[in-house]
Amino acid sequence: MSIPLVGPTVTAAATADAMKAVLSSYCTGVAVVTAPGTDGDGHGGRPAAMAVQSFSSVSLDPPLVCFCPARTSTTWPRIRAAGAFAVNVLAADQLELSRRFAVTGGDKFAGVSWRPGANGAPLLDGVLATVECVLEDVLDGGDHVIALGRVTAATAHRDGAPLLYFRRAYGRVPDSGASASMSASMAAARSRSEA
């Protein structure tokens, strides 16, 4: 049985537009990566932050995570200079927070409630979870870099649906019974995979 194609096909000579169209079919969570300010950052020691959809777990032993900022990012050099960061996993009700940290320039933290983590990186109030890291390594990722972080603390703060990004739009897990049935299905799948 063949599956009908509904969009562009990526070939060896894939264009950036075709890659974006195809890979937008992969649903991701949304997070805000924050870093403590450094006196030499040209921003008066203000903390740095950027919204990302590229956050991922890498390893449990040692505990490693990664995110992939664009080489053109103006925030990434400040996070790299700090040498430490926190990943703030956003909830479905934090769409405006994501938009605030997705823009370039301005004081992204104005009016945002946060506290410093153990590594100095801002931990945003109301998020689902935070993962605090030291920058372990930076790898080549083409027009992006792969920032590898060693986890120093990880905390789940509250229950709730995550903020999702799919086909270039924000979304959420449906509020109806779908969330409970999804959790049950995921638990059953986890049990089978651990057997």
C-alpha positions as CSV (number, residue, x, y, z in Angstrom):
1,M,0.0,0.0,0.0
2,S,1.5,3.4,-0.9
3,I,0.8,6.6,0.9
4,P,-0.3,9.5,-1.3
5,L,2.0,12.5,-1.2
6,V,0.4,15.8,-0.1
7,G,3.4,18.1,-0.3
8,P,6.9,18.5,-1.6
9,T,9.3,15.6,-1.8
10,V,12.9,16.2,-0.5
11,T,15.6,14.9,-2.7
12,A,19.4,15.0,-2.4
13,A,19.3,18.5,-3.8
14,A,16.6,19.6,-1.4
15,T,15.8,23.3,-1.3
16,A,15.5,25.1,2.0
17,D,11.8,25.7,1.3
18,A,11.2,22.0,0.6
19,M,13.0,21.0,3.8
20,K,10.9,23.5,5.9
21,A,7.7,22.2,4.3
22,V,8.5,18.5,5.0
23,L,10.1,18.9,8.4
24,S,7.2,21.1,9.6
25,S,5.2,17.8,9.7
26,Y,7.2,16.9,12.8
27,C,5.5,18.3,15.9
28,T,7.8,19.8,18.5
29,G,7.5,21.3,21.9
30,V,8.4,24.9,22.6
31,A,10.9,26.0,25.2
32,V,12.8,29.2,26.2
33,V,16.5,28.9,26.6
34,T,17.8,31.4,29.1
35,A,21.3,32.3,30.3
36,P,22.8,34.6,33.0
37,G,24.0,38.0,32.0
38,T,27.8,38.5,31.7
39,D,29.4,41.9,32.3
40,G,31.3,41.6,29.0
41,D,28.2,40.9,26.9
42,G,27.6,44.5,25.8
43,H,24.1,44.4,27.4
44,G,25.0,45.5,31.0
45,G,24.9,42.0,32.4
46,R,21.2,41.5,31.5
47,P,20.2,37.8,31.0
48,A,19.8,36.4,27.6
49,A,16.9,34.3,26.2
50,M,15.6,32.8,23.0
51,A,12.6,30.6,22.1
52,V,13.5,27.3,20.5
53,Q,11.7,24.3,19.0
54,S,15.0,22.3,18.7
55,F,15.4,21.2,22.3
56,S,16.1,17.4,22.8
57,S,17.3,14.9,25.3
58,V,20.6,13.4,24.1
59,S,21.9,11.0,26.9
60,L,21.0,9.8,30.4
61,D,24.5,8.8,31.3
62,P,26.0,11.3,31.3
63,P,22.9,13.5,31.5
64,L,23.0,15.6,28.3
65,V,20.5,17.7,26.3
66,C,20.9,19.9,23.2
67,F,19.3,22.7,21.3
68,C,20.3,24.2,17.9
69,P,20.5,27.9,17.5
70,A,21.1,29.5,14.1
71,R,24.5,30.9,13.4
72,T,22.9,34.2,12.7
73,S,21.3,34.4,16.1
74,T,22.2,37.5,18.1
75,T,21.3,35.8,21.4
76,W,23.4,32.6,20.9
77,P,26.8,34.4,21.4
78,R,25.5,35.7,24.8
79,I,24.4,32.3,25.9
80,R,27.7,30.8,24.8
81,A,29.7,33.4,26.6
82,A,27.7,32.7,29.8
83,G,28.7,29.0,29.6
84,A,25.5,28.0,31.4
85,F,21.9,28.0,30.5
86,A,18.4,26.8,31.5
87,V,15.7,25.3,29.3
88,N,12.2,26.4,30.3
89,V,9.5,24.0,28.9
90,L,6.4,26.1,28.0
91,A,2.9,25.1,28.8
92,A,0.0,25.5,26.3
93,D,-1.2,28.6,28.1
94,Q,2.2,30.4,27.6
95,L,1.9,31.2,23.9
96,E,2.5,34.9,24.5
97,L,5.6,34.1,26.5
98,S,6.9,32.2,23.5
99,R,6.2,35.1,21.2
100,R,8.0,37.5,23.5
101,F,11.2,35.4,23.5
102,A,11.1,34.7,19.8
103,V,11.7,38.3,18.8
104,T,15.1,40.0,18.3
105,G,16.1,42.9,20.5
106,G,14.3,44.8,23.2
107,D,14.1,43.8,26.9
108,K,12.5,40.3,26.6
109,F,12.3,40.0,30.4
110,A,10.2,43.2,31.0
111,G,7.2,42.2,33.0
112,V,8.2,38.5,33.1
113,S,8.3,36.8,36.5
114,W,11.4,34.7,37.0
115,R,14.1,33.7,39.6
116,P,17.7,32.8,39.1
117,G,18.6,29.1,39.0
118,A,21.6,27.6,40.7
119,N,23.7,28.4,37.6
120,G,22.3,31.9,37.5
121,A,20.1,31.3,34.4
122,P,16.6,32.7,34.7
123,L,13.9,30.1,35.6
124,L,10.6,31.4,34.2
125,D,7.6,31.2,36.5
126,G,4.7,29.0,35.5
127,V,6.6,26.7,33.1
128,L,6.0,22.9,33.0
129,A,9.7,22.1,33.7
130,T,13.2,23.5,33.8
131,V,16.5,21.9,32.9
132,E,19.6,23.7,34.2
133,C,22.9,23.0,32.3
134,V,26.5,23.9,31.8
135,L,27.6,24.2,28.2
136,E,29.5,21.0,27.5
137,D,30.3,21.4,23.8
138,V,29.3,23.2,20.6
139,L,29.2,21.1,17.4
140,D,28.9,22.1,13.8
141,G,25.4,21.9,12.5
142,G,25.6,23.6,9.1
143,D,23.8,26.9,9.3
144,H,23.1,26.1,12.9
145,V,25.2,25.0,15.8
146,I,24.4,22.1,18.1
147,A,24.8,23.3,21.7
148,L,25.3,20.4,24.0
149,G,24.5,20.9,27.7
150,R,25.4,18.8,30.7
151,V,22.4,18.7,33.0
152,T,23.0,19.9,36.6
153,A,19.4,20.1,37.7
154,A,16.0,19.1,36.3
155,T,12.7,20.0,37.8
156,A,9.0,19.3,36.8
157,H,7.0,22.2,38.2
158,R,3.4,21.5,37.3
159,D,1.0,19.3,35.3
160,G,-0.5,20.6,32.1
161,A,-0.5,20.4,28.3
162,P,2.7,21.5,26.5
163,L,2.8,24.3,24.0
164,L,3.4,22.7,20.6
165,Y,4.6,23.8,17.2
166,F,3.4,22.1,14.0
167,R,3.3,23.1,10.4
168,R,4.5,26.6,11.3
169,A,1.7,27.2,13.8
170,Y,1.3,26.9,17.6
171,G,-1.0,24.3,18.9
172,R,-1.8,22.2,21.9
173,V,-3.0,18.7,22.9
174,P,-6.8,18.6,22.7
175,D,-8.5,19.3,26.1
176,S,-11.2,16.6,25.6
177,G,-10.6,13.1,26.8
178,A,-7.8,12.8,24.1
179,S,-5.2,13.9,26.7
180,A,-6.1,11.2,29.1
181,S,-6.3,8.5,26.4
182,M,-3.0,9.8,25.0
183,S,-1.4,9.4,28.4
184,A,-2.7,5.9,28.8
185,S,-1.5,4.9,25.3
186,M,1.9,6.4,26.0
187,A,2.1,4.5,29.3
188,A,1.2,1.2,27.5
189,A,3.8,1.9,24.8
190,R,6.4,2.7,27.5
191,S,5.6,-0.6,29.3
192,R,6.1,-2.6,26.0
193,S,9.3,-0.8,25.2
194,E,10.8,-1.4,28.6
195,A,9.9,-5.1,28.6
